[in-house]
Amino acid sequence: MSLQYFALRLRQLREQAELSQEALARKADLSTGTVVKLERASKPKDPSWTTVLALAKALGVSLTEFAEPPTTPTPSKPSKPKRKKGGQS
């Protein structure tokens, strides 16, 4: 499983549990920064076993939930608004 796959699944499970990143971090006894980095797949290595166990417990899911494929894609970044023709409005 790639970090990107784990990141998408973690975000999906968190949203299904209706938790913010901050709330999940508190419940899992992790820093908010750790949850943010895991969801962005920006950590340079896989999460530790202890971290995955803490996340599963905080989310109220079994570990096998992380092995399920994400069912919803992560929304893309919003695009910049297009400039109106003719200068200022």
PDB file of N, CA, C and O in Angstrom:
ATOM      1  N   MET A   1       0.857  -1.178   0.000  1.00  0.00           N
ATOM      2  CA  MET A   1       0.000   0.000   0.000  1.00  0.00           C
ATOM      3  C   MET A   1       0.898   1.235   0.000  1.00  0.00           C
ATOM      4  O   MET A   1       1.836   1.328   0.791  1.00  0.00           O
ATOM      5  N   SER A   2       0.610   2.160  -0.873  1.00  0.00           N
ATOM      6  CA  SER A   2       1.409   3.378  -0.957  1.00  0.00           C
ATOM      7  C   SER A   2       0.962   4.389   0.095  1.00  0.00           C
ATOM      8  O   SER A   2      -0.130   4.287   0.655  1.00  0.00           O
ATOM      9  N   LEU A   3       1.824   5.358   0.348  1.00  0.00           N
ATOM     10  CA  LEU A   3       1.470   6.423   1.283  1.00  0.00           C
ATOM     11  C   LEU A   3       0.262   7.205   0.791  1.00  0.00           C
ATOM     12  O   LEU A   3      -0.588   7.610   1.584  1.00  0.00           O
ATOM     13  N   GLN A   4       0.188   7.419  -0.526  1.00  0.00           N
ATOM     14  CA  GLN A   4      -0.942   8.166  -1.087  1.00  0.00           C
ATOM     15  C   GLN A   4      -2.255   7.416  -0.846  1.00  0.00           C
ATOM     16  O   GLN A   4      -3.268   8.026  -0.505  1.00  0.00           O
ATOM     17  N   TYR A   5      -2.233   6.108  -1.023  1.00  0.00           N
ATOM     18  CA  TYR A   5      -3.403   5.269  -0.797  1.00  0.00           C
ATOM     19  C   TYR A   5      -3.827   5.369   0.666  1.00  0.00           C
ATOM     20  O   TYR A   5      -5.006   5.561   0.962  1.00  0.00           O
ATOM     21  N   PHE A   6      -2.862   5.239   1.585  1.00  0.00           N
ATOM     22  CA  PHE A   6      -3.157   5.337   3.011  1.00  0.00           C
ATOM     23  C   PHE A   6      -3.721   6.712   3.332  1.00  0.00           C
ATOM     24  O   PHE A   6      -4.679   6.832   4.096  1.00  0.00           O
ATOM     25  N   ALA A   7      -3.129   7.749   2.750  1.00  0.00           N
ATOM     26  CA  ALA A   7      -3.579   9.119   3.010  1.00  0.00           C
ATOM     27  C   ALA A   7      -5.035   9.321   2.604  1.00  0.00           C
ATOM     28  O   ALA A   7      -5.819   9.906   3.351  1.00  0.00           O
ATOM     29  N   LEU A   8      -5.389   8.836   1.424  1.00  0.00           N
ATOM     30  CA  LEU A   8      -6.773   8.966   0.949  1.00  0.00           C
ATOM     31  C   LEU A   8      -7.740   8.208   1.850  1.00  0.00           C
ATOM     32  O   LEU A   8      -8.817   8.704   2.182  1.00  0.00           O
ATOM     33  N   ARG A   9      -7.343   7.006   2.238  1.00  0.00           N
ATOM     34  CA  ARG A   9      -8.222   6.181   3.080  1.00  0.00           C
ATOM     35  C   ARG A   9      -8.384   6.800   4.468  1.00  0.00           C
ATOM     36  O   ARG A   9      -9.482   6.805   5.024  1.00  0.00           O
ATOM     37  N   LEU A  10      -7.293   7.317   5.025  1.00  0.00           N
ATOM     38  CA  LEU A  10      -7.368   7.957   6.340  1.00  0.00           C
ATOM     39  C   LEU A  10      -8.321   9.148   6.296  1.00  0.00           C
ATOM     40  O   LEU A  10      -9.160   9.312   7.182  1.00  0.00           O
ATOM     41  N   ARG A  11      -8.189   9.968   5.275  1.00  0.00           N
ATOM     42  CA  ARG A  11      -9.071  11.129   5.158  1.00  0.00           C
ATOM     43  C   ARG A  11     -10.532  10.694   5.043  1.00  0.00           C
ATOM     44  O   ARG A  11     -11.413  11.276   5.675  1.00  0.00           O
ATOM     45  N   GLN A  12     -10.778   9.671   4.232  1.00  0.00           N
ATOM     46  CA  GLN A  12     -12.140   9.192   4.060  1.00  0.00           C
ATOM     47  C   GLN A  12     -12.711   8.678   5.381  1.00  0.00           C
ATOM     48  O   GLN A  12     -13.846   9.001   5.731  1.00  0.00           O
ATOM     49  N   LEU A  13     -11.947   7.893   6.106  1.00  0.00           N
ATOM     50  CA  LEU A  13     -12.425   7.361   7.382  1.00  0.00           C
ATOM     51  C   LEU A  13     -12.659   8.477   8.395  1.00  0.00           C
ATOM     52  O   LEU A  13     -13.617   8.431   9.167  1.00  0.00           O
ATOM     53  N   ARG A  14     -11.783   9.477   8.390  1.00  0.00           N
ATOM     54  CA  ARG A  14     -11.953  10.607   9.310  1.00  0.00           C
ATOM     55  C   ARG A  14     -13.226  11.375   8.990  1.00  0.00           C
ATOM     56  O   ARG A  14     -13.982  11.742   9.889  1.00  0.00           O
ATOM     57  N   GLU A  15     -13.460  11.613   7.705  1.00  0.00           N
ATOM     58  CA  GLU A  15     -14.663  12.344   7.312  1.00  0.00           C
ATOM     59  C   GLU A  15     -15.924  11.536   7.607  1.00  0.00           C
ATOM     60  O   GLU A  15     -16.939  12.105   8.009  1.00  0.00           O
ATOM     61  N   GLN A  16     -15.873  10.221   7.415  1.00  0.00           N
ATOM     62  CA  GLN A  16     -17.021   9.374   7.744  1.00  0.00           C
ATOM     63  C   GLN A  16     -17.326   9.428   9.237  1.00  0.00           C
ATOM     64  O   GLN A  16     -18.486   9.346   9.641  1.00  0.00           O
ATOM     65  N   ALA A  17     -16.286   9.567  10.053  1.00  0.00           N
ATOM     66  CA  ALA A  17     -16.465   9.666  11.498  1.00  0.00           C
ATOM     67  C   ALA A  17     -16.850  11.085  11.924  1.00  0.00           C
ATOM     68  O   ALA A  17     -17.071  11.353  13.105  1.00  0.00           O
ATOM     69  N   GLU A  18     -16.925  11.989  10.941  1.00  0.00           N
ATOM     70  CA  GLU A  18     -17.272  13.390  11.182  1.00  0.00           C
ATOM     71  C   GLU A  18     -16.343  14.034  12.206  1.00  0.00           C
ATOM     72  O   GLU A  18     -16.780  14.724  13.127  1.00  0.00           O
ATOM     73  N   LEU A  19     -15.038  13.784  12.013  1.00  0.00           N
ATOM     74  CA  LEU A  19     -14.021  14.364  12.885  1.00  0.00           C
ATOM     75  C   LEU A  19     -13.159  15.325  12.089  1.00  0.00           C
ATOM     76  O   LEU A  19     -12.863  15.087  10.918  1.00  0.00           O
ATOM     77  N   SER A  20     -12.763  16.401  12.726  1.00  0.00           N
ATOM     78  CA  SER A  20     -11.774  17.289  12.122  1.00  0.00           C
ATOM     79  C   SER A  20     -10.403  16.649  12.315  1.00  0.00           C
ATOM     80  O   SER A  20     -10.261  15.690  13.073  1.00  0.00           O
ATOM     81  N   GLN A  21      -9.418  17.172  11.640  1.00  0.00           N
ATOM     82  CA  GLN A  21      -8.059  16.663  11.837  1.00  0.00           C
ATOM     83  C   GLN A  21      -7.626  16.868  13.287  1.00  0.00           C
ATOM     84  O   GLN A  21      -6.958  16.013  13.868  1.00  0.00           O
ATOM     85  N   GLU A  22      -8.004  17.988  13.860  1.00  0.00           N
ATOM     86  CA  GLU A  22      -7.650  18.293  15.246  1.00  0.00           C
ATOM     87  C   GLU A  22      -8.314  17.310  16.206  1.00  0.00           C
ATOM     88  O   GLU A  22      -7.677  16.820  17.138  1.00  0.00           O
ATOM     89  N   ALA A  23      -9.596  17.025  15.978  1.00  0.00           N
ATOM     90  CA  ALA A  23     -10.321  16.104  16.849  1.00  0.00           C
ATOM     91  C   ALA A  23      -9.746  14.693  16.762  1.00  0.00           C
ATOM     92  O   ALA A  23      -9.600  14.014  17.778  1.00  0.00           O
ATOM     93  N   LEU A  24      -9.420  14.255  15.552  1.00  0.00           N
ATOM     94  CA  LEU A  24      -8.816  12.930  15.391  1.00  0.00           C
ATOM     95  C   LEU A  24      -7.469  12.876  16.096  1.00  0.00           C
ATOM     96  O   LEU A  24      -7.156  11.892  16.765  1.00  0.00           O
ATOM     97  N   ALA A  25      -6.683  13.911  15.952  1.00  0.00           N
ATOM     98  CA  ALA A  25      -5.379  13.954  16.612  1.00  0.00           C
ATOM     99  C   ALA A  25      -5.534  13.822  18.121  1.00  0.00           C
ATOM    100  O   ALA A  25      -4.803  13.063  18.758  1.00  0.00           O
ATOM    101  N   ARG A  26      -6.481  14.555  18.694  1.00  0.00           N
ATOM    102  CA  ARG A  26      -6.709  14.469  20.150  1.00  0.00           C
ATOM    103  C   ARG A  26      -7.109  13.060  20.551  1.00  0.00           C
ATOM    104  O   ARG A  26      -6.565  12.506  21.506  1.00  0.00           O
ATOM    105  N   LYS A  27      -8.073  12.466  19.815  1.00  0.00           N
ATOM    106  CA  LYS A  27      -8.556  11.125  20.153  1.00  0.00           C
ATOM    107  C   LYS A  27      -7.470  10.062  20.015  1.00  0.00           C
ATOM    108  O   LYS A  27      -7.456   9.082  20.760  1.00  0.00           O
ATOM    109  N   ALA A  28      -6.561  10.259  19.063  1.00  0.00           N
ATOM    110  CA  ALA A  28      -5.500   9.277  18.819  1.00  0.00           C
ATOM    111  C   ALA A  28      -4.222   9.604  19.598  1.00  0.00           C
ATOM    112  O   ALA A  28      -3.230   8.882  19.499  1.00  0.00           O
ATOM    113  N   ASP A  29      -4.249  10.684  20.366  1.00  0.00           N
ATOM    114  CA  ASP A  29      -3.084  11.137  21.127  1.00  0.00           C
ATOM    115  C   ASP A  29      -1.892  11.387  20.201  1.00  0.00           C
ATOM    116  O   ASP A  29      -0.764  10.979  20.478  1.00  0.00           O
ATOM    117  N   LEU A  30      -2.181  12.070  19.095  1.00  0.00           N
ATOM    118  CA  LEU A  30      -1.163  12.454  18.124  1.00  0.00           C
ATOM    119  C   LEU A  30      -1.206  13.968  17.977  1.00  0.00           C
ATOM    120  O   LEU A  30      -2.156  14.617  18.416  1.00  0.00           O
ATOM    121  N   SER A  31      -0.189  14.515  17.368  1.00  0.00           N
ATOM    122  CA  SER A  31      -0.233  15.953  17.086  1.00  0.00           C
ATOM    123  C   SER A  31      -1.092  16.179  15.841  1.00  0.00           C
ATOM    124  O   SER A  31      -1.203  15.306  14.980  1.00  0.00           O
ATOM    125  N   THR A  32      -1.686  17.349  15.765  1.00  0.00           N
ATOM    126  CA  THR A  32      -2.461  17.697  14.578  1.00  0.00           C
ATOM    127  C   THR A  32      -1.567  17.662  13.348  1.00  0.00           C
ATOM    128  O   THR A  32      -1.996  17.234  12.277  1.00  0.00           O
ATOM    129  N   GLY A  33      -0.330  18.108  13.498  1.00  0.00           N
ATOM    130  CA  GLY A  33       0.618  18.096  12.387  1.00  0.00           C
ATOM    131  C   GLY A  33       0.848  16.697  11.840  1.00  0.00           C
ATOM    132  O   GLY A  33       1.007  16.522  10.632  1.00  0.00           O
ATOM    133  N   THR A  34       0.867  15.705  12.713  1.00  0.00           N
ATOM    134  CA  THR A  34       1.048  14.323  12.259  1.00  0.00           C
ATOM    135  C   THR A  34      -0.125  13.888  11.401  1.00  0.00           C
ATOM    136  O   THR A  34       0.072  13.288  10.344  1.00  0.00           O
ATOM    137  N   VAL A  35      -1.342  14.180  11.837  1.00  0.00           N
ATOM    138  CA  VAL A  35      -2.531  13.809  11.071  1.00  0.00           C
ATOM    139  C   VAL A  35      -2.527  14.534   9.723  1.00  0.00           C
ATOM    140  O   VAL A  35      -2.823  13.929   8.692  1.00  0.00           O
ATOM    141  N   VAL A  36      -2.201  15.803   9.729  1.00  0.00           N
ATOM    142  CA  VAL A  36      -2.151  16.583   8.489  1.00  0.00           C
ATOM    143  C   VAL A  36      -1.134  15.961   7.531  1.00  0.00           C
ATOM    144  O   VAL A  36      -1.435  15.761   6.354  1.00  0.00           O
ATOM    145  N   LYS A  37       0.051  15.658   8.022  1.00  0.00           N
ATOM    146  CA  LYS A  37       1.095  15.078   7.175  1.00  0.00           C
ATOM    147  C   LYS A  37       0.694  13.702   6.651  1.00  0.00           C
ATOM    148  O   LYS A  37       0.983  13.370   5.501  1.00  0.00           O
ATOM    149  N   LEU A  38       0.033  12.903   7.478  1.00  0.00           N
ATOM    150  CA  LEU A  38      -0.411  11.588   7.022  1.00  0.00           C
ATOM    151  C   LEU A  38      -1.460  11.712   5.924  1.00  0.00           C
ATOM    152  O   LEU A  38      -1.439  10.946   4.961  1.00  0.00           O
ATOM    153  N   GLU A  39      -2.371  12.661   6.057  1.00  0.00           N
ATOM    154  CA  GLU A  39      -3.407  12.844   5.039  1.00  0.00           C
ATOM    155  C   GLU A  39      -2.854  13.454   3.757  1.00  0.00           C
ATOM    156  O   GLU A  39      -3.438  13.270   2.689  1.00  0.00           O
ATOM    157  N   ARG A  40      -1.766  14.159   3.838  1.00  0.00           N
ATOM    158  CA  ARG A  40      -1.138  14.743   2.646  1.00  0.00           C
ATOM    159  C   ARG A  40      -0.084  13.814   2.057  1.00  0.00           C
ATOM    160  O   ARG A  40       0.489  14.100   1.006  1.00  0.00           O
ATOM    161  N   ALA A  41       0.169  12.697   2.742  1.00  0.00           N
ATOM    162  CA  ALA A  41       1.221  11.757   2.333  1.00  0.00           C
ATOM    163  C   ALA A  41       2.564  12.462   2.253  1.00  0.00           C
ATOM    164  O   ALA A  41       3.383  12.153   1.387  1.00  0.00           O
ATOM    165  N   SER A  42       2.793  13.413   3.158  1.00  0.00           N
ATOM    166  CA  SER A  42       4.031  14.177   3.107  1.00  0.00           C
ATOM    167  C   SER A  42       5.077  13.686   4.100  1.00  0.00           C
ATOM    168  O   SER A  42       6.177  14.234   4.167  1.00  0.00           O
ATOM    169  N   LYS A  43       4.737  12.651   4.873  1.00  0.00           N
ATOM    170  CA  LYS A  43       5.758  12.074   5.748  1.00  0.00           C
ATOM    171  C   LYS A  43       6.675  11.221   4.874  1.00  0.00           C
ATOM    172  O   LYS A  43       6.205  10.550   3.955  1.00  0.00           O
ATOM    173  N   PRO A  44       7.975  11.242   5.151  1.00  0.00           N
ATOM    174  CA  PRO A  44       8.899  10.513   4.277  1.00  0.00           C
ATOM    175  C   PRO A  44       8.842   8.995   4.409  1.00  0.00           C
ATOM    176  O   PRO A  44       9.436   8.286   3.598  1.00  0.00           O
ATOM    177  N   LYS A  45       8.145   8.492   5.409  1.00  0.00           N
ATOM    178  CA  LYS A  45       8.076   7.042   5.583  1.00  0.00           C
ATOM    179  C   LYS A  45       6.666   6.634   5.981  1.00  0.00           C
ATOM    180  O   LYS A  45       5.825   7.476   6.295  1.00  0.00           O
ATOM    181  N   ASP A  46       6.424   5.337   5.964  1.00  0.00           N
ATOM    182  CA  ASP A  46       5.121   4.814   6.353  1.00  0.00           C
ATOM    183  C   ASP A  46       4.861   5.108   7.827  1.00  0.00           C
ATOM    184  O   ASP A  46       5.800   5.214   8.616  1.00  0.00           O
ATOM    185  N   PRO A  47       3.569   5.242   8.206  1.00  0.00           N
ATOM    186  CA  PRO A  47       3.267   5.462   9.623  1.00  0.00           C
ATOM    187  C   PRO A  47       3.648   4.229  10.440  1.00  0.00           C
ATOM    188  O   PRO A  47       3.619   3.107   9.933  1.00  0.00           O
ATOM    189  N   SER A  48       3.998   4.438  11.682  1.00  0.00           N
ATOM    190  CA  SER A  48       4.357   3.317  12.550  1.00  0.00           C
ATOM    191  C   SER A  48       3.116   2.495  12.881  1.00  0.00           C
ATOM    192  O   SER A  48       1.986   2.967  12.764  1.00  0.00           O
ATOM    193  N   TRP A  49       3.351   1.278  13.289  1.00  0.00           N
ATOM    194  CA  TRP A  49       2.270   0.384  13.696  1.00  0.00           C
ATOM    195  C   TRP A  49       1.478   1.015  14.840  1.00  0.00           C
ATOM    196  O   TRP A  49       0.249   0.955  14.855  1.00  0.00           O
ATOM    197  N   THR A  50       2.178   1.613  15.789  1.00  0.00           N
ATOM    198  CA  THR A  50       1.527   2.258  16.932  1.00  0.00           C
ATOM    199  C   THR A  50       0.598   3.377  16.468  1.00  0.00           C
ATOM    200  O   THR A  50      -0.502   3.538  16.998  1.00  0.00           O
ATOM    201  N   THR A  51       1.039   4.138  15.488  1.00  0.00           N
ATOM    202  CA  THR A  51       0.227   5.235  14.959  1.00  0.00           C
ATOM    203  C   THR A  51      -1.024   4.698  14.264  1.00  0.00           C
ATOM    204  O   THR A  51      -2.118   5.229  14.457  1.00  0.00           O
ATOM    205  N   VAL A  52      -0.866   3.656  13.464  1.00  0.00           N
ATOM    206  CA  VAL A  52      -2.022   3.077  12.764  1.00  0.00           C
ATOM    207  C   VAL A  52      -3.013   2.502  13.776  1.00  0.00           C
ATOM    208  O   VAL A  52      -4.222   2.671  13.613  1.00  0.00           O
ATOM    209  N   LEU A  53      -2.527   1.831  14.809  1.00  0.00           N
ATOM    210  CA  LEU A  53      -3.417   1.301  15.852  1.00  0.00           C
ATOM    211  C   LEU A  53      -4.178   2.428  16.546  1.00  0.00           C
ATOM    212  O   LEU A  53      -5.381   2.317  16.782  1.00  0.00           O
ATOM    213  N   ALA A  54      -3.475   3.511  16.871  1.00  0.00           N
ATOM    214  CA  ALA A  54      -4.112   4.648  17.546  1.00  0.00           C
ATOM    215  C   ALA A  54      -5.177   5.286  16.652  1.00  0.00           C
ATOM    216  O   ALA A  54      -6.251   5.653  17.129  1.00  0.00           O
ATOM    217  N   LEU A  55      -4.883   5.417  15.366  1.00  0.00           N
ATOM    218  CA  LEU A  55      -5.856   5.998  14.435  1.00  0.00           C
ATOM    219  C   LEU A  55      -7.091   5.111  14.313  1.00  0.00           C
ATOM    220  O   LEU A  55      -8.216   5.610  14.342  1.00  0.00           O
ATOM    221  N   ALA A  56      -6.892   3.805  14.176  1.00  0.00           N
ATOM    222  CA  ALA A  56      -8.030   2.889  14.053  1.00  0.00           C
ATOM    223  C   ALA A  56      -8.910   2.959  15.296  1.00  0.00           C
ATOM    224  O   ALA A  56     -10.136   3.010  15.191  1.00  0.00           O
ATOM    225  N   LYS A  57      -8.293   2.961  16.457  1.00  0.00           N
ATOM    226  CA  LYS A  57      -9.061   3.028  17.707  1.00  0.00           C
ATOM    227  C   LYS A  57      -9.827   4.347  17.802  1.00  0.00           C
ATOM    228  O   LYS A  57     -11.002   4.358  18.168  1.00  0.00           O
ATOM    229  N   ALA A  58      -9.168   5.452  17.474  1.00  0.00           N
ATOM    230  CA  ALA A  58      -9.801   6.769  17.539  1.00  0.00           C
ATOM    231  C   ALA A  58     -10.951   6.889  16.548  1.00  0.00           C
ATOM    232  O   ALA A  58     -11.945   7.563  16.822  1.00  0.00           O
ATOM    233  N   LEU A  59     -10.818   6.237  15.398  1.00  0.00           N
ATOM    234  CA  LEU A  59     -11.860   6.280  14.373  1.00  0.00           C
ATOM    235  C   LEU A  59     -12.961   5.256  14.617  1.00  0.00           C
ATOM    236  O   LEU A  59     -14.019   5.318  13.991  1.00  0.00           O
ATOM    237  N   GLY A  60     -12.714   4.315  15.525  1.00  0.00           N
ATOM    238  CA  GLY A  60     -13.706   3.280  15.812  1.00  0.00           C
ATOM    239  C   GLY A  60     -13.840   2.273  14.691  1.00  0.00           C
ATOM    240  O   GLY A  60     -14.927   1.757  14.433  1.00  0.00           O
ATOM    241  N   VAL A  61     -12.709   1.988  14.011  1.00  0.00           N
ATOM    242  CA  VAL A  61     -12.723   1.036  12.901  1.00  0.00           C
ATOM    243  C   VAL A  61     -11.694  -0.061  13.145  1.00  0.00           C
ATOM    244  O   VAL A  61     -10.793   0.084  13.971  1.00  0.00           O
ATOM    245  N   SER A  62     -11.844  -1.151  12.419  1.00  0.00           N
ATOM    246  CA  SER A  62     -10.850  -2.215  12.497  1.00  0.00           C
ATOM    247  C   SER A  62      -9.665  -1.848  11.603  1.00  0.00           C
ATOM    248  O   SER A  62      -9.774  -0.993  10.724  1.00  0.00           O
ATOM    249  N   LEU A  63      -8.558  -2.495  11.837  1.00  0.00           N
ATOM    250  CA  LEU A  63      -7.372  -2.239  11.024  1.00  0.00           C
ATOM    251  C   LEU A  63      -7.603  -2.575   9.561  1.00  0.00           C
ATOM    252  O   LEU A  63      -6.994  -1.973   8.677  1.00  0.00           O
ATOM    253  N   THR A  64      -8.479  -3.533   9.305  1.00  0.00           N
ATOM    254  CA  THR A  64      -8.730  -3.928   7.918  1.00  0.00           C
ATOM    255  C   THR A  64      -9.395  -2.808   7.113  1.00  0.00           C
ATOM    256  O   THR A  64      -9.365  -2.835   5.883  1.00  0.00           O
ATOM    257  N   GLU A  65      -9.985  -1.840   7.780  1.00  0.00           N
ATOM    258  CA  GLU A  65     -10.590  -0.703   7.078  1.00  0.00           C
ATOM    259  C   GLU A  65      -9.545   0.081   6.284  1.00  0.00           C
ATOM    260  O   GLU A  65      -9.864   0.669   5.250  1.00  0.00           O
ATOM    261  N   PHE A  66      -8.313   0.092   6.760  1.00  0.00           N
ATOM    262  CA  PHE A  66      -7.261   0.804   6.049  1.00  0.00           C
ATOM    263  C   PHE A  66      -6.837   0.060   4.788  1.00  0.00           C
ATOM    264  O   PHE A  66      -6.214   0.647   3.903  1.00  0.00           O
ATOM    265  N   ALA A  67      -7.168  -1.224   4.699  1.00  0.00           N
ATOM    266  CA  ALA A  67      -6.818  -2.013   3.514  1.00  0.00           C
ATOM    267  C   ALA A  67      -7.865  -1.882   2.412  1.00  0.00           C
ATOM    268  O   ALA A  67      -7.610  -2.261   1.269  1.00  0.00           O
ATOM    269  N   GLU A  68      -9.032  -1.353   2.742  1.00  0.00           N
ATOM    270  CA  GLU A  68     -10.087  -1.149   1.751  1.00  0.00           C
ATOM    271  C   GLU A  68      -9.713   0.008   0.841  1.00  0.00           C
ATOM    272  O   GLU A  68      -9.136   0.993   1.302  1.00  0.00           O
ATOM    273  N   PRO A  69     -10.029  -0.091  -0.436  1.00  0.00           N
ATOM    274  CA  PRO A  69      -9.699   1.019  -1.334  1.00  0.00           C
ATOM    275  C   PRO A  69     -10.558   2.243  -1.032  1.00  0.00           C
ATOM    276  O   PRO A  69     -11.724   2.107  -0.662  1.00  0.00           O
ATOM    277  N   PRO A  70      -9.993   3.429  -1.187  1.00  0.00           N
ATOM    278  CA  PRO A  70     -10.791   4.647  -1.009  1.00  0.00           C
ATOM    279  C   PRO A  70     -11.925   4.667  -2.033  1.00  0.00           C
ATOM    280  O   PRO A  70     -11.731   4.299  -3.192  1.00  0.00           O
ATOM    281  N   THR A  71     -13.102   5.098  -1.599  1.00  0.00           N
ATOM    282  CA  THR A  71     -14.246   5.113  -2.502  1.00  0.00           C
ATOM    283  C   THR A  71     -14.528   6.492  -3.072  1.00  0.00           C
ATOM    284  O   THR A  71     -15.267   6.622  -4.047  1.00  0.00           O
ATOM    285  N   THR A  72     -13.952   7.508  -2.480  1.00  0.00           N
ATOM    286  CA  THR A  72     -14.169   8.855  -3.001  1.00  0.00           C
ATOM    287  C   THR A  72     -12.825   9.505  -3.253  1.00  0.00           C
ATOM    288  O   THR A  72     -11.932   9.430  -2.409  1.00  0.00           O
ATOM    289  N   PRO A  73     -12.671  10.136  -4.390  1.00  0.00           N
ATOM    290  CA  PRO A  73     -11.403  10.814  -4.661  1.00  0.00           C
ATOM    291  C   PRO A  73     -11.270  12.068  -3.825  1.00  0.00           C
ATOM    292  O   PRO A  73     -12.263  12.677  -3.428  1.00  0.00           O
ATOM    293  N   THR A  74     -10.037  12.444  -3.565  1.00  0.00           N
ATOM    294  CA  THR A  74      -9.778  13.695  -2.868  1.00  0.00           C
ATOM    295  C   THR A  74     -10.063  14.837  -3.828  1.00  0.00           C
ATOM    296  O   THR A  74      -9.587  14.830  -4.963  1.00  0.00           O
ATOM    297  N   PRO A  75     -10.845  15.826  -3.375  1.00  0.00           N
ATOM    298  CA  PRO A  75     -11.128  16.938  -4.289  1.00  0.00           C
ATOM    299  C   PRO A  75      -9.841  17.654  -4.657  1.00  0.00           C
ATOM    300  O   PRO A  75      -8.920  17.778  -3.850  1.00  0.00           O
ATOM    301  N   SER A  76      -9.801  18.122  -5.896  1.00  0.00           N
ATOM    302  CA  SER A  76      -8.615  18.847  -6.343  1.00  0.00           C
ATOM    303  C   SER A  76      -8.610  20.231  -5.717  1.00  0.00           C
ATOM    304  O   SER A  76      -9.622  20.710  -5.206  1.00  0.00           O
ATOM    305  N   LYS A  77      -7.447  20.856  -5.772  1.00  0.00           N
ATOM    306  CA  LYS A  77      -7.340  22.212  -5.233  1.00  0.00           C
ATOM    307  C   LYS A  77      -8.223  23.142  -6.048  1.00  0.00           C
ATOM    308  O   LYS A  77      -8.324  22.997  -7.266  1.00  0.00           O
ATOM    309  N   PRO A  78      -8.866  24.101  -5.376  1.00  0.00           N
ATOM    310  CA  PRO A  78      -9.702  25.035  -6.140  1.00  0.00           C
ATOM    311  C   PRO A  78      -8.839  25.840  -7.102  1.00  0.00           C
ATOM    312  O   PRO A  78      -7.715  26.227  -6.783  1.00  0.00           O
ATOM    313  N   SER A  79      -9.380  26.078  -8.261  1.00  0.00           N
ATOM    314  CA  SER A  79      -8.639  26.861  -9.242  1.00  0.00           C
ATOM    315  C   SER A  79      -8.773  28.338  -8.924  1.00  0.00           C
ATOM    316  O   SER A  79      -9.694  28.763  -8.227  1.00  0.00           O
ATOM    317  N   LYS A  80      -7.832  29.112  -9.451  1.00  0.00           N
ATOM    318  CA  LYS A  80      -7.891  30.556  -9.254  1.00  0.00           C
ATOM    319  C   LYS A  80      -9.052  31.099 -10.072  1.00  0.00           C
ATOM    320  O   LYS A  80      -9.318  30.620 -11.174  1.00  0.00           O
ATOM    321  N   PRO A  81      -9.748  32.105  -9.531  1.00  0.00           N
ATOM    322  CA  PRO A  81     -10.855  32.683 -10.311  1.00  0.00           C
ATOM    323  C   PRO A  81     -10.314  33.313 -11.591  1.00  0.00           C
ATOM    324  O   PRO A  81      -9.233  33.902 -11.598  1.00  0.00           O
ATOM    325  N   LYS A  82     -11.064  33.184 -12.653  1.00  0.00           N
ATOM    326  CA  LYS A  82     -10.674  33.758 -13.925  1.00  0.00           C
ATOM    327  C   LYS A  82     -10.895  35.267 -13.869  1.00  0.00           C
ATOM    328  O   LYS A  82     -11.858  35.759 -13.281  1.00  0.00           O
ATOM    329  N   ARG A  83      -9.967  35.981 -14.504  1.00  0.00           N
ATOM    330  CA  ARG A  83     -10.107  37.429 -14.591  1.00  0.00           C
ATOM    331  C   ARG A  83     -11.186  37.779 -15.602  1.00  0.00           C
ATOM    332  O   ARG A  83     -11.314  37.138 -16.646  1.00  0.00           O
ATOM    333  N   LYS A  84     -11.950  38.794 -15.279  1.00  0.00           N
ATOM    334  CA  LYS A  84     -12.959  39.257 -16.208  1.00  0.00           C
ATOM    335  C   LYS A  84     -12.282  40.022 -17.327  1.00  0.00           C
ATOM    336  O   LYS A  84     -11.306  40.737 -17.098  1.00  0.00           O
ATOM    337  N   LYS A  85     -12.797  39.874 -18.532  1.00  0.00           N
ATOM    338  CA  LYS A  85     -12.269  40.609 -19.661  1.00  0.00           C
ATOM    339  C   LYS A  85     -12.645  42.076 -19.520  1.00  0.00           C
ATOM    340  O   LYS A  85     -13.706  42.408 -18.990  1.00  0.00           O
ATOM    341  N   GLY A  86     -11.781  42.934 -19.991  1.00  0.00           N
ATOM    342  CA  GLY A  86     -12.098  44.349 -19.953  1.00  0.00           C
ATOM    343  C   GLY A  86     -11.527  45.048 -18.733  1.00  0.00           C
ATOM    344  O   GLY A  86     -11.890  46.190 -18.450  1.00  0.00           O
ATOM    345  N   GLY A  87     -10.643  44.386 -18.007  1.00  0.00           N
ATOM    346  CA  GLY A  87      -9.986  45.050 -16.888  1.00  0.00           C
ATOM    347  C   GLY A  87     -10.748  44.926 -15.591  1.00  0.00           C
ATOM    348  O   GLY A  87     -11.307  43.871 -15.291  1.00  0.00           O
ATOM    349  N   GLN A  88     -10.775  45.997 -14.821  1.00  0.00           N
ATOM    350  CA  GLN A  88     -11.389  45.997 -13.505  1.00  0.00           C
ATOM    351  C   GLN A  88     -12.901  46.014 -13.589  1.00  0.00           C
ATOM    352  O   GLN A  88     -13.484  46.464 -14.575  1.00  0.00           O
ATOM    353  N   SER A  89     -13.517  45.519 -12.543  1.00  0.00           N
ATOM    354  CA  SER A  89     -14.984  45.517 -12.543  1.00  0.00           C
ATOM    355  C   SER A  89     -15.531  46.464 -11.517  1.00  0.00           C
ATOM    356  O   SER A  89     -16.748  46.590 -11.380  1.00  0.00           O
TER     357      SER A  89
END
